Amino acid sequence: MNGLEKKIEETRKKMYDSYLSEQDYDQVLRFSQELDRLLNKWTELKSPQVNR
């Protein structure tokens, strides 16, 4: 697992743990947004290099 994939898994766990512990919704949302950003970056890196 590379660094980005590790960060994705860590962020996913933090988000889920925050949800389960009923933390403030804003905290869960921040983790969700960070996870989206990381997944978009991962997708971009894994996608074929078309018109770049």
Backbone as a printed PyTorch tensor [residue, N CA C, xyz], in Angstrom:
tensor([[[  0.8500,  -1.1780,   0.0000],
         [  0.0000,   0.0000,   0.0000],
         [  0.8960,   1.2410,   0.0000]],

        [[  0.6500,   2.1270,  -0.9320],
         [  1.4740,   3.3390,  -0.9900],
         [  0.9570,   4.4000,  -0.0070]],

        [[  1.6580,   5.5110,   0.0590],
         [  1.3300,   6.5620,   1.0140],
         [ -0.0680,   7.1300,   0.8500]],

        [[ -0.4850,   7.3280,  -0.3910],
         [ -1.8130,   7.8910,  -0.6470],
         [ -2.8940,   6.8990,  -0.2210]],

        [[ -2.7130,   5.6330,  -0.5600],
         [ -3.6940,   4.6260,  -0.1730],
         [ -3.7760,   4.5010,   1.3520]],

        [[ -2.6540,   4.6090,   2.0220],
         [ -2.6430,   4.5590,   3.4840],
         [ -3.4070,   5.7510,   4.0620]],

        [[ -3.1770,   6.9360,   3.4980],
         [ -3.8670,   8.1440,   3.9560],
         [ -5.3800,   8.0140,   3.7330]],

        [[ -5.7820,   7.4210,   2.6010],
         [ -7.2030,   7.1960,   2.3130],
         [ -7.8170,   6.3030,   3.3890]],

        [[ -7.1590,   5.2010,   3.7010],
         [ -7.6830,   4.2760,   4.7040],
         [ -7.7290,   4.9170,   6.0970]],

        [[ -6.7110,   5.6980,   6.4460],
         [ -6.7000,   6.3810,   7.7430],
         [ -7.8480,   7.3790,   7.8470]],

        [[ -8.0650,   8.1350,   6.7740],
         [ -9.1290,   9.1410,   6.7670],
         [-10.4950,   8.4750,   6.8020]],

        [[-10.6500,   7.3780,   6.0650],
         [-11.9180,   6.6380,   6.0710],
         [-12.2230,   6.1330,   7.4900]],

        [[-11.2140,   5.6190,   8.1700],
         [-11.3960,   5.1170,   9.5350],
         [-11.7600,   6.2610,  10.4870]],

        [[-11.0720,   7.3960,  10.3660],
         [-11.3750,   8.5430,  11.2220],
         [-12.8150,   9.0070,  11.0230]],

        [[-13.2530,   9.0500,   9.7610],
         [-14.6070,   9.4820,   9.4570],
         [-15.6180,   8.5170,  10.0770]],

        [[-15.3930,   7.2340,   9.8900],
         [-16.3190,   6.2350,  10.4160],
         [-16.3400,   6.2340,  11.9430]],

        [[-15.1570,   6.3240,  12.5410],
         [-15.0820,   6.3830,  14.0040],
         [-15.7940,   7.6220,  14.5510]],

        [[-15.6520,   8.7400,  13.8590],
         [-16.3390,   9.9680,  14.2760],
         [-17.8470,   9.7910,  14.1970]],

        [[-18.2850,   9.1550,  13.1500],
         [-19.7160,   8.8900,  12.9850],
         [-20.2320,   7.9880,  14.1120]],

        [[-19.5070,   6.9070,  14.3920],
         [-19.9370,   5.9630,  15.4220],
         [-19.9420,   6.5760,  16.8160]],

        [[-19.0100,   7.4800,  17.0640],
         [-18.9420,   8.0920,  18.3950],
         [-19.8570,   9.3040,  18.5130]],

        [[-20.6540,   9.5290,  17.4640],
         [-21.6350,  10.6100,  17.4320],
         [-21.0080,  11.9760,  17.6790]],

        [[-19.8340,  12.1760,  17.0890],
         [-19.1990,  13.4850,  17.1790],
         [-20.0100,  14.5010,  16.3830]],

        [[-19.6340,  15.7260,  16.5330],
         [-20.2600,  16.8200,  15.8040],
         [-20.3040,  16.4990,  14.3050]],

        [[-21.4520,  16.7210,  13.6990],
         [-21.6350,  16.4490,  12.2720],
         [-20.5830,  17.1620,  11.4250]],

        [[-20.1950,  18.3630,  11.8250],
         [-19.1960,  19.1130,  11.0590],
         [-17.8700,  18.3630,  10.9820]],

        [[-17.5050,  17.6600,  12.0540],
         [-16.2670,  16.8760,  12.0560],
         [-16.3590,  15.7200,  11.0670]],

        [[-17.4820,  15.0230,  11.0590],
         [-17.6880,  13.9260,  10.1150],
         [-17.6540,  14.4670,   8.6870]],

        [[-18.2740,  15.5950,   8.4800],
         [-18.2910,  16.2200,   7.1540],
         [-16.8810,  16.5850,   6.6970]],

        [[-16.0720,  17.1220,   7.5930],
         [-14.6840,  17.4720,   7.2300],
         [-13.8950,  16.2340,   6.8120]],

        [[-14.0540,  15.1460,   7.5630],
         [-13.3770,  13.9070,   7.1730],
         [-13.8890,  13.4040,   5.8230]],

        [[-15.1800,  13.5100,   5.5960],
         [-15.7720,  13.0870,   4.3310],
         [-15.2170,  13.8980,   3.1660]],

        [[-15.1050,  15.1990,   3.3430],
         [-14.5730,  16.0580,   2.2890],
         [-13.1040,  15.7600,   2.0220]],

        [[-12.3450,  15.5030,   3.0780],
         [-10.9380,  15.1380,   2.9140],
         [-10.8200,  13.8030,   2.1880]],

        [[-11.6820,  12.8660,   2.5370],
         [-11.6800,  11.5710,   1.8630],
         [-12.0170,  11.7380,   0.3850]],

        [[-12.9910,  12.5580,   0.0660],
         [-13.3240,  12.8410,  -1.3390],
         [-12.1230,  13.3910,  -2.0870]],

        [[-11.4210,  14.3310,  -1.4720],
         [-10.2510,  14.9360,  -2.1070],
         [ -9.1790,  13.8790,  -2.3760]],

        [[ -8.9250,  13.0340,  -1.3920],
         [ -7.9180,  11.9900,  -1.5430],
         [ -8.3160,  10.9700,  -2.6030]],

        [[ -9.5980,  10.5880,  -2.6130],
         [-10.0640,   9.6220,  -3.6150],
         [-10.0070,  10.2090,  -5.0190]],

        [[-10.3020,  11.4860,  -5.1620],
         [-10.1780,  12.1360,  -6.4690],
         [ -8.7320,  12.1350,  -6.9390]],

        [[ -7.8240,  12.3980,  -6.0200],
         [ -6.4020,  12.3830,  -6.3540],
         [ -5.9620,  10.9790,  -6.7600]],

        [[ -6.4000,   9.9720,  -6.0170],
         [ -6.0640,   8.5820,  -6.3260],
         [ -6.5980,   8.1920,  -7.6990]],

        [[ -7.8620,   8.5810,  -7.9850],
         [ -8.4750,   8.2820,  -9.2820],
         [ -7.6980,   8.9430, -10.4120]],

        [[ -7.3100,  10.1910, -10.1980],
         [ -6.5370,  10.9170, -11.2090],
         [ -5.2090,  10.2180, -11.4860]],

        [[ -4.5530,   9.7460, -10.4540],
         [ -3.2680,   9.0650, -10.6190],
         [ -3.4250,   7.7120, -11.2990]],

        [[ -4.5440,   7.0330, -11.0870],
         [ -4.7720,   5.6960, -11.6480],
         [ -5.3810,   5.7390, -13.0530]],

        [[ -5.9440,   6.8780, -13.4390],
         [ -6.5810,   6.9980, -14.7530],
         [ -5.5460,   7.0530, -15.8570]],

        [[ -5.9170,   6.5620, -17.0350],
         [ -5.0000,   6.6840, -18.1790],
         [ -4.6750,   8.1520, -18.4540]],

        [[ -3.4830,   8.3950, -18.8770],
         [ -3.0200,   9.7580, -19.1620],
         [ -3.5540,  10.2150, -20.5120]],

        [[ -4.8130,  10.6520, -20.5490],
         [ -5.4570,  11.0850, -21.7770],
         [ -5.4380,  12.5940, -21.8490]],

        [[ -4.9040,  13.1240, -22.9470],
         [ -4.8760,  14.5750, -23.2060],
         [ -4.2470,  15.3690, -22.0630]],

        [[ -3.1590,  14.8920, -21.5490],
         [ -2.4660,  15.6300, -20.4890],
         [ -1.1280,  16.0850, -20.9770]]])
